[in-house]
Amino acid sequence: MRAYLDAHGFVDIETPMLTKATPEGARDYLVPSRTHAGKFFALPQSPQIFKQLLMIAGFERYYQIVRCFRDEDLRADRQPEFTQLDVETSFLSQDEIMQLMEGLAVTLFREVLGVELPQPFPRMSYQDAMRRYGSDKPDLRVTLELVDIADLVKDCDFKVFSAPAKDPGGRVAALRVPGGAALTRKQIDDYTAFVTRYGAKGLAYVKVNQSASGREGLQSPIIKFLSDAALAGIVARSAAADGDLIFFGADSAKVVSDALGALRLKVAQDLSLAAEGFRPLWVVDFPMFEWDAEGRRWAAMHHPFTSPQTDDPAQLNPATALARAYDMVLNGTEIGGGSVRIFRQEMQSVVFGLLGIEPAEARTKFGFLLDALRFGAPPHGGIAFGLDRLAMLMAGADSIREVIAFPKTQTAADLMTDAPTEVGEAQLRELHIRVRTPPPA
């Protein structure tokens, strides 16, 4: 990676570890200051603001292999501290940045593994990825796709289907499983239990024994609720053949996408339906904002410095705005995420306002960035690659804990050193901290 970036004119610049708390989508790890009573540093979730300031300062191509910290719930591909390749460029368009970073990935796999990634990487919109695969990081080694059938079942007597089919926020989708008619009732029950983890209330299905026989050739408890036309339409649209099984999801669009998207991968794993090798792609045209129902406000889908696709702040509608953002996805894992940045102060202030960040708060947290933008910033954008995830995929491992020395547990604990631990009263007093012990559960 260093050799590729050095050859393309990038400069390796180290940015601070002790910095300021900023909203980037996860909780900060805070570091108390001994010399500034009652104040805290934050460990960086990424060098995002620093690299934007470097662009404003005239360093047109920056990179850094850097440690980052996020206090968030852990998964197989996530740790509280991780390493990423951070990249930023000035005066390059989104397409030019993507082409440059695609070349980096191709070079990396060629030099390290002797593998030629297929070029050019396909590009897919976020909307298409969610519609076809139920995920914004689809695994293209699995050819199974979700198909929408709401129009076929909206007038049926089965309210489990008809209600979400008529709901603007609902979705009814089908997933064909090749050879799935051979699945036992226990296997189907196990898959039903699996999708409940993603909010689904159940898992309807139809076994296709003999499609040419129409209704008589199908087997399912729900057939009696569906018309001949609906059944024929479902079989045709899902491209089901004799011996296949069709699973259904019917609920809110999010629940259906999450549940059937996960089921798609689970079935492919169980039935060995995934192809070998590496299948990269770019996912683009992400929504700029997503609605936080709990907080009752708009949140940035990537981070608050991502540029919208419109250059006119007056036309920025949080419900419909698309971002100049792009994710590199490999075998169902996001290995790199980036965007073109906001480089005008007016647009950045409008975005802060839509996110519920009042002007006084924006000045307190981001005054230095707003001032820098006011003095003039070049158009710029970049990307960050998760090196732990890349190492995991290239090593054929199932978890990043397998490619990290001294990984943390699921609860962000270090079993070897027994960290985190309590500290003495004298040290707390020196840091001006009093510990509040949580009440017993």
Secondary structure per residue as TSV (DSSP state, phi and psi in degrees):
chain	resnum	aa	ss	phi	psi
A	1	M	-	360.0	-46.4
A	2	R	H	-59.6	-43.9
A	3	A	H	-62.5	-42.7
A	4	Y	H	-63.3	-48.6
A	5	L	H	-69.1	-39.6
A	6	D	H	-58.9	-41.5
A	7	A	H	-67.5	-22.4
A	8	H	T	-102.3	20.2
A	9	G	T	83.4	16.8
A	10	F	-	-85.5	150.7
A	11	V	E	-114.2	130.9
A	12	D	E	-83.6	114.0
A	13	I	-	-126.6	131.0
A	14	E	-	-89.9	132.5
A	15	T	-	-111.5	164.2
A	16	P	-	-66.8	148.0
A	17	M	S	-89.7	-33.8
A	18	L	S	-95.4	111.6
A	19	T	B	-140.2	-154.7
A	20	K	-	-111.4	142.1
A	21	A	-	-65.1	127.2
A	22	T	-	-137.5	148.9
A	23	P	-	-78.2	108.3
A	24	E	S	-126.5	20.1
A	25	G	S	104.3	-11.1
A	26	A	S	-138.6	169.8
A	27	R	B	-76.2	144.8
A	28	D	-	-83.3	150.1
A	29	Y	-	-86.4	122.2
A	30	L	E	-98.3	144.3
A	31	V	E	-123.3	114.8
A	32	P	E	-68.3	144.7
A	33	S	-	-97.1	126.6
A	34	R	S	-74.6	-34.3
A	35	T	S	-89.5	-11.0
A	36	H	S	-126.1	90.1
A	37	A	T	-55.9	131.0
A	38	G	T	78.3	5.8
A	39	K	-	-114.6	158.9
A	40	F	E	-135.1	142.2
A	41	F	E	-83.6	166.8
A	42	A	E	-127.3	140.7
A	43	L	-	-74.6	140.8
A	44	P	-	-71.4	132.4
A	45	Q	S	-72.5	-29.0
A	46	S	-	-166.6	165.7
A	47	P	S	-83.8	26.3
A	48	Q	H	-49.0	-56.5
A	49	I	H	-68.1	-37.2
A	50	F	H	-62.8	-41.0
A	51	K	H	-72.1	-29.0
A	52	Q	H	-68.0	-39.1
A	53	L	H	-64.1	-35.3
A	54	L	H	-64.6	-36.1
A	55	M	H	-64.2	-42.4
A	56	I	H	-64.8	-32.7
A	57	A	H	-75.8	-9.6
A	58	G	T	106.7	3.4
A	59	F	-	-85.7	100.3
A	60	E	-	-77.3	-19.5
A	61	R	E	-140.2	111.3
A	62	Y	E	-119.8	146.8
A	63	Y	E	-148.0	162.2
A	64	Q	E	-161.5	135.7
A	65	I	E	-94.8	111.4
A	66	V	E	-135.2	148.4
A	67	R	E	-86.0	135.2
A	68	C	E	-129.0	159.7
A	69	F	E	-138.1	130.1
A	70	R	-	-140.8	125.5
A	71	D	B	-89.2	80.5
A	72	E	S	-138.6	167.4
A	73	D	-	-63.1	143.3
A	74	L	-	-96.2	153.7
A	75	R	B	-137.6	-176.2
A	76	A	T	-62.2	-28.3
A	77	D	T	-111.1	26.3
A	78	R	B	-143.8	136.8
A	79	Q	-	-131.4	158.4
A	80	P	S	-67.3	-27.4
A	81	E	E	-125.9	137.3
A	82	F	E	-151.1	167.3
A	83	T	E	-112.7	134.3
A	84	Q	E	-134.8	154.6
A	85	L	E	-91.1	117.0
A	86	D	E	-104.7	131.0
A	87	V	E	-135.7	140.6
A	88	E	E	-145.7	143.7
A	89	T	E	-138.1	152.7
A	90	S	E	-109.8	150.4
A	91	F	S	65.2	20.4
A	92	L	-	-112.4	141.9
A	93	S	-	-76.7	170.6
A	94	Q	H	-57.9	-45.4
A	95	D	H	-62.2	-39.7
A	96	E	H	-67.6	-39.5
A	97	I	H	-63.1	-44.8
A	98	M	H	-63.6	-42.1
A	99	Q	H	-63.3	-40.4
A	100	L	H	-64.9	-42.7
A	101	M	H	-75.7	-29.6
A	102	E	H	-63.9	-40.8
A	103	G	H	-61.7	-35.9
A	104	L	H	-62.6	-46.7
A	105	A	H	-63.6	-43.2
A	106	V	H	-62.0	-44.9
A	107	T	H	-63.0	-42.7
A	108	L	H	-58.9	-49.8
A	109	F	H	-69.4	-33.5
A	110	R	H	-67.7	-45.4
A	111	E	H	-74.7	-37.0
A	112	V	H	-89.4	-42.3
A	113	L	H	-110.8	-10.6
A	114	G	-	69.1	28.0
A	115	V	-	-110.4	133.7
A	116	E	-	-96.8	111.9
A	117	L	-	-72.5	142.7
A	118	P	-	-66.3	131.4
A	119	Q	S	-123.7	150.3
A	120	P	S	-72.8	157.4
A	121	F	-	-65.1	134.7
A	122	P	-	-63.0	153.1
A	123	R	E	-118.5	138.9
A	124	M	E	-140.1	135.9
A	125	S	E	-72.5	153.5
A	126	Y	H	-54.8	-42.4
A	127	Q	H	-62.6	-43.9
A	128	D	H	-66.3	-38.8
A	129	A	H	-62.4	-44.0
A	130	M	H	-68.5	-38.3
A	131	R	H	-68.7	-42.8
A	132	R	H	-87.6	-31.0
A	133	Y	H	-125.4	-7.1
A	134	G	S	68.4	19.9
A	135	S	S	-154.6	146.5
A	136	D	S	-89.5	7.3
A	137	K	S	-136.0	67.4
A	138	P	-	-69.2	143.0
A	139	D	-	-91.4	104.8
A	140	L	T	-77.2	-4.6
A	141	R	T	-69.5	-19.0
A	142	V	-	-103.0	118.6
A	143	T	-	-85.1	-9.1
A	144	L	-	-62.0	140.2
A	145	E	-	-133.5	153.7
A	146	L	E	-83.9	142.2
A	147	V	E	-126.6	138.4
A	148	D	E	-82.1	136.7
A	149	I	-	-132.3	16.2
A	150	A	H	-56.3	-39.6
A	151	D	H	-65.8	-23.4
A	152	L	H	-82.8	-22.5
A	153	V	H	-121.9	4.8
A	154	K	T	-67.4	-21.9
A	155	D	T	-107.1	12.2
A	156	C	S	-79.6	169.2
A	157	D	S	-85.1	1.2
A	158	F	-	-94.2	98.0
A	159	K	H	-63.8	-24.2
A	160	V	H	-58.6	-33.1
A	161	F	H	-92.8	-47.0
A	162	S	H	-67.0	-35.7
A	163	A	H	-64.4	-54.3
A	164	P	H	-67.5	-25.6
A	165	A	H	-65.7	-30.6
A	166	K	H	-92.4	-11.2
A	167	D	S	-84.3	125.0
A	168	P	T	-57.4	-27.3
A	169	G	T	-96.4	6.7
A	170	G	E	-97.9	172.0
A	171	R	E	-152.3	140.2
A	172	V	E	-125.5	120.9
A	173	A	E	-136.8	157.4
A	174	A	E	-122.2	149.0
A	175	L	E	-131.5	115.2
A	176	R	E	-82.2	133.5
A	177	V	E	-114.2	108.1
A	178	P	T	-59.0	129.9
A	179	G	T	70.2	10.5
A	180	G	G	-71.1	-14.8
A	181	A	G	-62.4	-18.7
A	182	A	G	-81.7	-6.3
A	183	L	-	-64.0	139.6
A	184	T	-	-79.7	166.5
A	185	R	H	-62.9	-36.0
A	186	K	H	-64.4	-41.1
A	187	Q	H	-62.5	-41.4
A	188	I	H	-64.9	-40.9
A	189	D	H	-62.4	-38.0
A	190	D	H	-64.5	-40.3
A	191	Y	H	-67.2	-35.2
A	192	T	H	-62.1	-43.8
A	193	A	H	-64.3	-35.5
A	194	F	H	-62.9	-45.5
A	195	V	H	-72.8	-19.0
A	196	T	H	-65.3	-22.4
A	197	R	T	-63.3	-22.2
A	198	Y	T	-104.3	15.5
A	199	G	T	95.6	-5.1
A	200	A	-	-70.8	142.6
A	201	K	S	-88.8	-12.2
A	202	G	-	-178.7	-173.9
A	203	L	-	-147.2	97.4
A	204	A	E	-76.5	156.4
A	205	Y	E	-152.9	160.7
A	206	V	E	-136.5	128.4
A	207	K	E	-92.7	131.0
A	208	V	E	-98.8	98.3
A	209	N	S	-85.6	-42.9
A	210	Q	-	-152.4	94.0
A	211	S	G	-62.7	-31.9
A	212	A	G	-65.3	-18.8
A	213	S	G	-88.2	5.0
A	214	G	G	65.1	-138.4
A	215	R	G	-55.2	-38.6
A	216	E	G	-67.2	-22.0
A	217	G	G	-91.8	4.9
A	218	L	E	-112.2	153.2
A	219	Q	E	-135.2	117.4
A	220	S	-	-176.2	148.6
A	221	P	T	-66.9	-17.7
A	222	I	T	-97.8	-3.1
A	223	I	G	-58.1	-37.1
A	224	K	G	-63.7	-19.6
A	225	F	G	-89.8	-8.5
A	226	L	S	-112.9	142.3
A	227	S	-	-74.0	163.7
A	228	D	H	-59.2	-39.3
A	229	A	H	-66.2	-40.8
A	230	A	H	-65.2	-44.5
A	231	L	H	-62.2	-44.9
A	232	A	H	-63.5	-39.4
A	233	G	H	-65.6	-40.2
A	234	I	H	-64.6	-45.0
A	235	V	H	-63.1	-43.6
A	236	A	H	-67.6	-45.6
A	237	R	H	-67.6	-34.7
A	238	S	T	-83.2	-4.9
A	239	A	T	58.4	36.2
A	240	A	-	-75.1	139.5
A	241	A	-	-115.5	171.6
A	242	D	T	-57.2	133.9
A	243	G	T	93.6	-5.5
A	244	D	-	-88.5	167.9
A	245	L	E	-129.6	144.5
A	246	I	E	-117.1	120.5
A	247	F	E	-94.2	151.9
A	248	F	E	-126.3	145.7
A	249	G	E	-124.1	133.4
A	250	A	E	-143.7	110.3
A	251	D	E	-177.1	-156.6
A	252	S	E	-64.1	156.9
A	253	A	H	-58.5	-39.2
A	254	K	H	-65.5	-46.1
A	255	V	H	-63.1	-43.8
A	256	V	H	-64.2	-45.3
A	257	S	H	-63.6	-45.5
A	258	D	H	-62.9	-47.2
A	259	A	H	-69.3	-51.8
A	260	L	H	-71.7	-30.5
A	261	G	H	-63.6	-42.4
A	262	A	H	-70.7	-38.7
A	263	L	H	-63.5	-38.0
A	264	R	H	-55.4	-45.5
A	265	L	H	-72.4	-36.6
A	266	K	H	-65.1	-45.8
A	267	V	H	-63.4	-42.9
A	268	A	H	-62.0	-38.1
A	269	Q	H	-68.1	-46.7
A	270	D	H	-65.1	-35.7
A	271	L	T	-102.8	9.9
A	272	S	T	54.3	51.2
A	273	L	-	-98.9	-5.0
A	274	A	-	-85.2	137.7
A	275	A	-	-75.3	162.6
A	276	E	S	-81.9	165.8
A	277	G	S	95.0	-167.5
A	278	F	-	-116.2	131.1
A	279	R	-	-125.8	92.7
A	280	P	E	-84.1	159.6
A	281	L	E	-160.9	164.2
A	282	W	E	-104.1	133.5
A	283	V	E	-106.0	127.9
A	284	V	E	-130.9	-179.9
A	285	D	-	56.3	48.0
A	286	F	-	-71.1	151.3
A	287	P	B	-60.1	144.0
A	288	M	S	-71.6	-38.2
A	289	F	E	-129.1	159.0
A	290	E	E	-134.3	146.2
A	291	W	E	-81.6	125.8
A	292	D	E	-93.9	99.4
A	293	A	T	-64.4	-36.5
A	294	E	T	-68.6	-45.0
A	295	G	T	-85.1	-8.6
A	296	R	T	52.5	52.7
A	297	R	E	-157.8	165.9
A	298	W	E	-81.1	142.7
A	299	A	E	-125.5	153.3
A	300	A	E	-75.5	129.3
A	301	M	S	-67.2	-37.5
A	302	H	S	-104.1	-82.7
A	303	H	-	-152.7	164.4
A	304	P	T	-72.1	3.3
A	305	F	T	-105.4	4.7
A	306	T	B	-76.9	136.4
A	307	S	-	-80.5	137.4
A	308	P	B	-74.5	166.5
A	309	Q	S	-78.0	-12.9
A	310	T	-	-95.1	146.6
A	311	D	S	-97.8	-0.6
A	312	D	-	-104.1	109.9
A	313	P	G	-57.8	-29.4
A	314	A	G	-68.8	-21.1
A	315	Q	G	-97.7	10.3
A	316	L	-	-84.2	100.4
A	317	N	-	-100.0	115.6
A	318	P	T	-63.0	-22.3
A	319	A	T	-78.1	-23.1
A	320	T	T	-125.6	-9.4
A	321	A	-	-64.9	137.0
A	322	L	B	-104.8	150.9
A	323	A	B	-102.2	153.9
A	324	R	S	-85.7	67.2
A	325	A	E	-124.3	155.9
A	326	Y	E	-154.3	134.4
A	327	D	E	-117.2	135.3
A	328	M	E	-92.7	124.8
A	329	V	E	-119.2	139.0
A	330	L	E	-136.7	117.5
A	331	N	T	52.8	41.2
A	332	G	T	84.2	8.1
A	333	T	E	-123.4	132.2
A	334	E	E	-75.5	117.1
A	335	I	E	-103.3	-15.3
A	336	G	E	-154.6	137.6
A	337	G	E	-133.5	135.5
A	338	G	E	-154.0	178.7
A	339	S	E	-165.3	162.1
A	340	V	E	-79.7	139.1
A	341	R	B	-95.3	158.7
A	342	I	-	-70.0	129.8
A	343	F	-	-124.9	9.6
A	344	R	-	-119.4	135.0
A	345	Q	H	-60.6	-38.9
A	346	E	H	-60.1	-46.4
A	347	M	H	-65.9	-40.6
A	348	Q	H	-63.2	-39.1
A	349	S	H	-66.4	-39.2
A	350	V	H	-64.3	-42.9
A	351	V	H	-63.8	-44.2
A	352	F	H	-56.3	-42.4
A	353	G	H	-62.9	-42.7
A	354	L	H	-65.2	-26.9
A	355	L	T	-85.6	3.8
A	356	G	T	80.7	15.0
A	357	I	-	-91.6	107.5
A	358	E	-	-67.4	156.8
A	359	P	H	-54.3	-39.8
A	360	A	H	-65.9	-40.7
A	361	E	H	-67.0	-41.0
A	362	A	H	-61.8	-39.6
A	363	R	H	-66.0	-39.8
A	364	T	H	-66.8	-45.1
A	365	K	H	-85.5	-35.0
A	366	F	H	-129.5	20.5
A	367	G	H	-55.5	-40.2
A	368	F	H	-63.8	-36.0
A	369	L	H	-72.8	-44.0
A	370	L	H	-61.8	-39.5
A	371	D	H	-63.6	-43.9
A	372	A	H	-62.0	-40.7
A	373	L	H	-65.4	-36.2
A	374	R	H	-65.2	-34.1
A	375	F	H	-78.3	-9.6
A	376	G	-	118.8	122.8
A	377	A	-	-131.7	140.0
A	378	P	-	-74.2	154.8
A	379	P	-	-58.6	132.3
A	380	H	E	-151.4	162.1
A	381	G	E	-166.7	170.0
A	382	G	E	-167.2	-161.2
A	383	I	E	-162.2	157.9
A	384	A	E	-132.5	132.6
A	385	F	E	-104.7	133.8
A	386	G	E	-80.7	107.3
A	387	L	H	-71.9	-31.5
A	388	D	H	-64.5	-42.6
A	389	R	H	-65.6	-40.5
A	390	L	H	-61.3	-45.5
A	391	A	H	-61.8	-39.9
A	392	M	H	-60.1	-48.2
A	393	L	H	-66.2	-42.3
A	394	M	H	-70.1	-27.6
A	395	A	H	-87.4	-6.1
A	396	G	T	71.7	25.0
A	397	A	-	-88.2	161.9
A	398	D	S	-97.6	-13.3
A	399	S	S	-145.1	145.8
A	400	I	G	-68.5	-17.7
A	401	R	G	-64.8	-21.5
A	402	E	G	-78.1	-13.4
A	403	V	G	-120.5	15.0
A	404	I	S	-120.1	131.5
A	405	A	S	-76.0	132.2
A	406	F	S	57.8	56.7
A	407	P	-	-73.0	159.2
A	408	K	-	-85.0	161.2
A	409	T	-	-83.2	-176.7
A	410	Q	T	-62.2	-24.3
A	411	T	T	-99.4	18.3
A	412	A	S	62.3	38.6
A	413	A	-	-111.5	150.2
A	414	D	B	-103.5	106.8
A	415	L	T	-69.2	-29.2
A	416	M	T	-72.3	-47.7
A	417	T	T	-93.9	-3.2
A	418	D	T	61.6	36.1
A	419	A	B	-96.5	146.9
A	420	P	S	-78.7	156.0
A	421	T	-	-130.7	167.9
A	422	E	-	-73.4	155.4
A	423	V	-	-120.7	162.6
A	424	G	-	-71.9	159.0
A	425	E	H	-61.6	-36.6
A	426	A	H	-62.3	-41.9
A	427	Q	H	-68.4	-38.9
A	428	L	H	-63.5	-42.0
A	429	R	H	-62.9	-39.6
A	430	E	H	-63.9	-29.4
A	431	L	T	-94.0	2.5
A	432	H	T	63.3	40.6
A	433	I	-	-121.6	136.8
A	434	R	-	-119.3	129.0
A	435	V	-	-84.7	129.3
A	436	R	-	-98.0	114.2
A	437	T	-	-77.2	125.8
A	438	P	-	-65.4	146.6
A	439	P	-	-64.3	152.1
A	440	P	-	-61.8	144.3
A	441	A	-	-68.5	360.0
